[in-house]
């Protein structure tokens, strides 16, 4: 299998057709099948498969169409097994038939087409590029019909017409092998006077080109409001009425065939792309009934006559709808500090921030997620966060890392804090709250995933008076004078707080009710009973929830400016194709793991036929950035430290992770180096280089490395007394979890050995110099796992929303119809 193209692929991401065929081979084989495979894996310390696991696999034969091999492979996939590992096992077994299933395909699609929305009269280009062992042929389809003369890898329509809108797919032939690209949607908008505009200026960034219009209708008439935006990938839509999302209203045109009075109200549409969000204008839709009015004698009055009686105001007909609580916008700042310079390093903050980012985005929060910030960077990040706040905004601050609490003041510890540290080296949460109150925010939520032990080196206790407002919620991961834990293992997993918080965060309940339920869940966790309990402090008097709709108020201009500021900090560089003089073509792509972590990947799209070896790598990065040369240009994302985003990245690339973008002082310039070997030159290596400037990507645009403005964020403050509660817990039974304190001033950071199978438990030394007792329990470790479907099958998606999803329900429906009806014949 040395010629395999995807040895680094995790087996849970293999194609379903391949998995099915492989499992059939392993299920039917007696002496080289799944049992022998399980024995081999069971003796491998990396992917430990227990006897209980094997018994569970064997029971699958009792189920209809049950497969022991599929269950075994799912377990192996959960534990990080790759195709390379699987090949090694099968070679040891000598199962040549199973190995044959894993041989690389004779045909692979490297570049998939992308859905796009564009204006009528502009140029459309859809691209699909594949490689095979023999010449490749292409045929494009629109729905089930062949597109005439579309035999190229690029489908070009110049100019595009309204009737060209629809769903497209490309069939690729290589000999007798046939593959299909993914379905894509082309949306063509009819915009008056658009012919003179440049298409390329509209394709990258999201641009609103059609605004909805106010309407006045009769009961029973068709209600239709329309908006439109252009961009690639295709924008996503969600219509709102009176600030509440309209169910199943996720297309450009909202149409209700037989309108009723219940449909009247104020309509607008939220439009999203991968990095941007915008709102259309809000318009009134008035639905007037035909009613009879008694005057001097019985007569029928039309709605026009009745409007005259009512003074001509459309509000005369609007029902008195109870006011629903809403936010004028939602903004979240998430900070995870793990790579401390003078204190024990942590693992969980990276996973916690990543998971909460994706959950909060589902709740329509504009999220800024940052890792490993120094004191000045944290202060500047808070300043930028405050710029996004205004009247009625829901503001949420989550922090995971080392911390402490003195006299009711909570302090977040930057990664460059000295040892010992004091309040002047840290950020006081209560001072941030005071600044948020000045913005007249609608809800202030603080989720602090850190220790709250007292810092004996810090005796300062100045008092900054907070306003009395009924909109403050504090969720502390642990009680006062107690530690917060992360569950350490050889892999990546959540801290205790987020382990339970992420299961409840999307609940449509008052935020304090959500936190109450998290506290109850944590109280049932044996590993931390009597050691860590969630504490809630709240002055919230209204039923405000993180799920509340967004309805801009009088500060709509501020909200729009805030959205632009957020978008500026999350703008990815455009992917690009680089053409070298030798004839090779390289694709350079970008992805964001966090707001300050950029992933760069390179892929060989085309190489000259006489070039035997072709490689492309990136180099020459600014010394300001955190880029380890030993972890650059790796064949798998995991090798370069990309653990959370890896399943969302394209395969068969070289990957480089660029972190600490907030330290970038100048535009990001680096070199793409192409190395080729020609047989005619006795395999002598030749190099070509191109210098690439991608500006300041992501958070680098906000210049968080600038000098700190010495404002009130430096001061400490006293937290006024407010209601709090924390569950009591029983003594702790034994366990095999390794609990890692997020304590302050901790010294011992080297006790965890990656070879441990039963995870030891230890407690870092605290600020007072004491060392806590060790304790154990018998629960299983929490792991960060890829998603599987409900049937236990392999899923190609991790179930997270870190990148936009191209497919729609329409595409899924079209897929079945198309495949069932299309006669597949090689050209």
BELQUI-V380164 format. One record per residue. SS is DSSP state (H for helix, E for strand, L for the rest). D_CENTER is the distance of its C-alpha to the mean C-alpha in Angstrom with 1 decimal. Layout:
BEGIN
ss = {SS SS}
d_center = {D_CENTER D_CENTER}
END
This chain:
BEGIN
ss = {L L L L L L L L L E H H H L L H H H H H H H H H H H H H L L L L L H H H H H H H H H L L H H H L L L H H H H H H H H H H H H L L L L L H H H H H H H H H H H L L L E H H H H H H H H H H H L L H H H H H H L L L L L E E E E E L L L L E E E E L L L E E E E E L E E E E L L L L E E E E E E L L E E L L L L L L L E E E E E L L L H H H L E E E E E E E E E L L E E E E L L L E E E E E E L L L L L L L L L L H H H H L L L E E E E L L L L E E E E L L L L E E E E L E E E E L L L L E E E E E E L L E E L L L L L L L E E E E L L L L H H H L E E E E E E E E L L L L E E E L L L E E E E E E L L L E L L L L L L L E L L H H H H H H H L L L L H H H H L L L L L L L L L E L L E E E E E E E L L L L L L L L L L L H H H H H H H H H H H H H H H L L L E E E E E E L L L H H H H H H H H H H H H H L L L L L L E E E E E E E L L E E E E L L E E E E E L L L L L L L L L H H H E E E H H H H H H H H H H L L L L E E E E E E E L L L L L L L L L L L L L L L L L L L L L L E E E E E L L L L L L L L E E E E L L L L L L E H H H H H H L L L L L L L L L H H H H H H H H H H H H H L L H H H L L L L L L E E E E L L L L L L L L L L L E L L L L L H H H H H H H H H H H H H L L L L L L L E E E E L L L L L E E E E E E E E E E L L E E E E E E E E E E L L L L E E E E E E E E E L L L L L L E L L H H H L L E L L H H H H L L L L L H H H L L L L L E E E E E E L H H H L L L L L E E E E E E E E E E H H H L L E E E E E E E E E E L L L L H H H H H L L L L L L L L L H H H L L L L L L L L E E E L L L L L L L L L L L L E E E E L L L L L L L L L L L L L L L L L L L L L L L L L L L L L L L L L L L L L L L L L L L L L L E L L L L L E L L L L L L L L L L L L L L H H H H H H H H H H H H H L L L L L L}
d_center = {34.3 34.4 33.5 30.3 27.4 24.5 25.8 22.6 20.7 19.8 22.1 19.6 18.2 21.7 22.8 24.1 27.5 27.9 27.0 29.5 32.2 31.7 31.9 35.0 36.7 35.9 36.9 40.3 41.2 43.4 43.9 40.9 38.3 35.5 37.8 38.7 35.2 34.2 37.2 36.0 32.4 34.0 35.9 32.9 31.6 28.1 27.4 30.0 30.9 33.4 36.4 34.7 31.8 34.5 36.4 33.3 33.0 36.7 36.6 34.4 37.7 38.9 36.1 36.6 34.9 33.5 32.7 33.1 31.6 28.4 28.0 28.9 26.4 23.6 24.8 25.0 21.5 20.2 22.1 20.8 23.6 23.3 25.6 27.8 28.5 29.2 31.6 33.4 34.0 35.3 37.5 39.0 39.6 41.2 39.5 39.9 38.9 35.5 35.0 35.9 32.9 30.6 32.4 30.4 30.7 33.3 30.8 27.2 25.1 23.4 22.2 20.9 21.7 19.2 19.6 21.1 22.8 25.9 29.3 32.4 34.6 32.0 31.4 28.9 27.9 25.9 25.7 25.8 27.0 28.3 30.5 33.2 36.3 38.4 38.0 35.2 35.8 33.6 34.0 31.8 31.9 31.2 30.7 33.7 35.9 36.2 35.7 39.1 39.4 35.7 36.4 34.3 30.7 30.1 30.8 32.1 33.4 35.3 35.5 33.1 34.7 33.6 34.7 32.4 29.3 28.1 26.2 26.9 26.8 28.5 30.8 31.4 34.6 35.8 39.2 38.9 35.1 32.9 29.2 27.2 24.2 21.4 22.4 21.6 22.6 24.7 25.2 28.3 29.1 32.6 32.8 36.4 37.3 34.2 36.2 36.8 33.2 31.4 28.8 27.1 26.6 24.7 22.6 19.9 19.2 18.9 22.4 23.9 27.3 28.5 28.8 29.9 33.5 35.3 37.4 40.4 41.1 43.6 42.6 42.1 41.1 37.8 35.1 33.0 30.6 28.8 26.4 24.8 22.6 22.6 20.0 18.3 16.1 17.8 16.8 15.7 18.2 18.8 22.4 23.5 27.0 28.3 24.8 23.7 21.5 23.9 23.2 22.5 22.9 20.1 22.4 24.1 27.3 27.7 31.1 33.0 36.3 38.5 37.5 38.7 39.2 36.1 34.1 35.3 33.2 30.9 28.3 25.5 22.3 18.7 17.5 13.9 12.7 9.7 10.8 13.6 14.8 18.6 21.2 24.4 27.7 28.7 31.7 34.4 35.2 38.6 40.1 43.8 46.0 49.6 51.6 55.3 56.9 60.4 62.6 66.4 66.4 63.9 61.8 58.4 56.2 53.4 50.1 51.2 54.3 52.3 50.0 53.3 54.4 51.1 51.4 49.0 45.8 43.0 41.9 45.1 43.4 40.0 39.7 39.2 35.6 34.8 32.4 28.9 27.0 24.2 22.3 23.1 19.5 16.7 15.6 14.0 14.7 13.2 15.4 15.7 19.0 19.9 22.1 25.1 28.2 30.9 29.4 27.9 24.4 21.6 18.8 16.9 15.5 13.0 11.7 12.1 10.3 7.1 7.6 8.9 6.4 4.2 7.9 9.4 7.6 9.2 12.3 12.3 12.1 11.9 10.2 11.6 10.5 13.4 15.1 18.8 20.6 24.4 26.4 26.8 23.1 22.2 24.9 23.9 20.3 21.8 24.0 21.3 19.5 22.9 23.3 20.5 22.5 25.5 27.5 25.8 22.2 20.2 19.4 17.4 17.7 16.3 18.0 18.1 21.0 24.7 26.6 29.8 31.7 35.2 37.2 34.3 32.3 28.9 28.1 24.9 25.9 24.7 24.5 27.8 29.7 33.3 34.9 36.1 34.0 35.0 33.6 34.2 31.7 29.0 27.3 28.7 26.3 29.2 29.9 26.4 27.0 30.3 28.8 26.3 29.3 31.0 28.3 29.3 25.8 25.6 23.8 23.2 21.0 21.1 19.4 21.2 20.4 23.5 27.1 29.7 32.8 35.4 35.7 39.5 39.3 38.3 40.9 39.8 39.5 39.7 38.9 36.9 37.5 34.7 35.2 35.8 32.9 31.8 28.1 27.1 25.2 24.8 23.1 24.4 23.2 26.9 30.4 32.5 34.0 31.8 29.1 25.5 24.5 21.8 22.5 23.3 23.4 23.4 19.7 16.7 16.5 15.8 18.5 20.8 19.7 15.9 17.0 18.7 16.8 13.6 16.1 17.5 15.1 14.8 18.6 20.6 22.9 24.3 22.1 25.1 25.5 21.9 22.7 26.1 24.7 22.4 25.7 27.5 25.0 25.2 28.9 29.1 27.5 30.5 29.0 29.0 31.7 34.0 31.7 28.6 28.4 26.1 28.0 27.4 29.2 29.2 31.3 29.4 32.1 30.2 27.8 24.7 21.4 17.8 17.8 20.6 20.6 20.5 24.0 24.9 28.3 30.9 28.4 26.6 27.4 25.9 22.7 22.6 23.3 20.6 18.0 19.5 19.3 15.6 15.1 17.4 15.3 12.3 14.5 14.1 17.4 18.5 18.9 22.6 25.4 28.1 31.6 34.0 37.8 38.2 36.5 33.2 29.9 26.7 23.1 21.1 17.3 14.5 10.8 9.0 8.0 8.8 10.9 13.9 13.0 13.5 13.9 17.0 18.2 21.6 23.1 26.8 27.2 31.0 33.7 37.5 39.4 41.7 38.9 38.7 35.7 32.9 30.1 27.9 26.4 25.3 27.3 28.9 26.1 27.0 28.3 26.2 23.1 22.2 22.6 24.6 26.8 27.1 23.4 23.1 23.3 22.7 22.7 19.7 16.4 17.5 20.7 19.3 17.1 13.7 13.1 9.5 8.4 11.8 11.7 9.6 12.3 15.7 18.5 21.9 20.9 21.6 18.7 18.9 16.6 17.7 16.9 18.7 18.4 19.8 23.0 23.5 26.7 27.3 25.5 23.8 26.4 26.4 28.5 27.7 30.5 31.7 34.1 36.3 39.3 42.1 44.7 47.3 46.9 47.4 43.6 43.7 40.3 39.7 37.0 35.6 33.2 31.3 30.2 26.8 25.9 22.4 23.2 21.1 17.5 14.7 16.1 19.3 20.5 21.1 23.5 22.7 25.4 28.1 30.8 30.1 31.8 33.9 33.1 33.1 29.8 32.1 34.2 34.0 34.7 35.8 33.7 36.1 36.7 34.6 34.2 32.5 32.5 31.5 32.4 35.1 34.8 37.2 38.1 35.8 36.6 36.1 32.7 31.2 28.1 27.8 27.1 26.1 27.1 25.1 28.6 30.2 32.7 32.1 33.9 33.4 30.3 31.6 32.5 29.7 30.6 28.2 31.1 31.3 30.9 31.9 29.9 32.2 31.9 32.6 32.5 32.2 35.1 34.7 36.1 39.4 39.8 39.9 38.2 37.1 38.1 36.3 35.4 34.2 33.1 32.6 29.1 26.7 23.9 20.3 18.1 14.5 14.8 13.4 14.0 17.4 18.9 21.4 24.3 23.3 22.5 20.2 16.8 15.4 11.9 10.0 9.3 5.6 3.9 2.1 5.8 8.5 10.7 14.3 16.4 17.9 20.4 23.1 22.1 22.1 25.5 26.8 26.0 28.5 31.1 31.0 31.2 34.0 36.0 35.7 38.3 36.8 39.5 39.2 40.6}
END
